[in-house]
Amino acid sequence: MAKIYTNQKTQFENGETFRRLSRDSEIRYVSFMDRQLPERQKRLLDSIKEGRAEVCFINTGIHVRLHFFPYALDSVHGMMPPKEYCDFEKEPGKLWFRSPMIMNGVCCSAVGYLNLTKLDGTARLEFDPDYARYEEVRCNGRTAPDPEEPNNNRSSSTSTSKTEPTSSTQNEANNTVVNTAAPAQYAGQNGQVPIVSVQQSQNPPPPAELPSVQFADTHSPATY
């Protein structure tokens, strides 16, 4: 299964989830929530040394696992995260990080910091064009087709329901049954059935369309 969309930059710029996460947002360390604060602080430092940490974006409730290694590395077992991805020296008491990831079929990076004492911080998503080109070459062009724009879902749904052949054929079939079942009920003075008037009277108005709900991950081929 393809991991990325064909036009990743467009998806990043137009997706509602990406628009919200591309701004600085509050994050929190979410592992070992049942433990005391000192133990959670130690657990966070241990996981950072292994090059990972699990955080949550508070404004969307999205949980992600951060990886503090370059995207081109296939194996990081036993390696220490490089400074450009995991920096303790930039500001005392904070971890400044860059974490490449594929979210919703788009190659991007989470950039921000974690307070090592409070276990919270700030981060945002940035589109990574180099990572996107790397994945395009790696998958040999087997990308997922871009989904429809979320803003066009309702209008396209409305037009489809009005022109769908199956529904139209079914309505005509229902009208035919009504016309042939009891022709005497609608007979005119000459004993002929006014077909047009029967169709108009028996054709019920279309039901009111309910607004569709678009989930961020409905069309996503990726893990997140």
Stockholm file with secondary structure:
# STOCKHOLM 1.0

chainA/1-224         MAKIYTNQKTQFENGETFRRLSRDSEIRYVSFMDRQLPERQKRLLDSIKEGRAEVCFINTGIHVRLHFFPYALDSVHGMMPPKEYCDFEKEPGKLWFRSPMIMNGVCCSAVGYLNLTKLDGTARLEFDPDYARYEEVRCNGRTAPDPEEPNNNRSSSTSTSKTEPTSSTQNEANNTVVNTAAPAQYAGQNGQVPIVSVQQSQNPPPPAELPSVQFADTHSPATY
#=GR chainA/1-224 SS CCCSBSSHHHHHHHCHHHHHHTSCEEEEECSCTTSCHHHHHHHHHHHHHTTEEEEEETTTTEEEEEECSCTTCSCCTTCCCCTTTEESSSSTTEEEEEEEEEETTEEEEEEEEEETTTSEEEEEEEECHHHHHHHHHHTTTCCBCCCCCGGGHHHHHHHHHHHCHHHHHHHHHHHHHHHHHCGGGGCCTTSCCCHHHHHHHHSCCCCCCCCCCCCTTTTCCSCC
#=GC SS_cons         CCCSBSSHHHHHHHCHHHHHHTSCEEEEECSCTTSCHHHHHHHHHHHHHTTEEEEEETTTTEEEEEECSCTTCSCCTTCCCCTTTEESSSSTTEEEEEEEEEETTEEEEEEEEEETTTSEEEEEEEECHHHHHHHHHHTTTCCBCCCCCGGGHHHHHHHHHHHCHHHHHHHHHHHHHHHHHCGGGGCCTTSCCCHHHHHHHHSCCCCCCCCCCCCTTTTCCSCC
//
